[in-house]
Amino acid sequence: MHVGAHVDGAIRAIPGTSIRMRADISTTLFLTAPEDYDGGELVVDDVYGSHAAKLAAGDMIVYPATSLHHVTPITRGSRWSSFFWTQSMVKDDGRRTLLYDLDMAIIRTRQSLPDDHPGVLGLTATDHNLLRHWAEI
């Protein structure tokens, strides 16, 4: 584990209200051009490995809030960013991962088959039905 590495809290209060939300998805918006600072990569460790991101100003990275993450030391300049959390309609992280993997499979399948191919239609229908079954609205 890196010094300063953390996982975002599971429950967040919405400021100025009595509303609380689950922090299922974390998002970091990069506000500083990468050439304006050295270091400062956002490193996210998840089930797929460790990923470092240093994106253009205005770009963002979205990752599971359950991921361990940290920012590497900044050795020149300054790094500005904004971060926020989103509550998913699908509460279970494993189910969200399964839906993501299915969506990626559908995208890859559409690259070689027409959208109206029975295989594409079947995968898409399964994706939609799982979302309907698991969504909490």
Phi, psi and omega in degrees: 000141178275149175300132179086359179290144180206164173247137180294147180301149183285328182236132180236142173272141176273116186307139177080003179225173173263010183278138175240151181222156172281138174264089182272321186237132175257144177226132174242124178259121180278129183249348182247137177298137184299334180284351181272357178207155175251145185077206175073020177288139172277122180249122181244125176255122179220191182295344181264001179119197180255131184231128177256138180228133173219091191263166177295153176303131182097345177271156179223159176240139181242132184208159180299137179294344178281353182284137172289133182209158179201168177247132179291156181302143177266124184254349176206139178077199177222151182243122176247138177207168175231148179223152178205170183238154180230141174265123180280153173291338179257109187293320187281124181299321179297321178290321176298319178297317178298317178296321177297312179299320178295317177300318179295322177295321178296316179299314180296321180294321180294340178289338181242350180231152177292154182302332182267010177294139182305325178294317178295315180298319180295315178296318181294319178297319178297316177302311181295320180291322176296317178298316178299320183290322187263343185291140175246106181239000000 
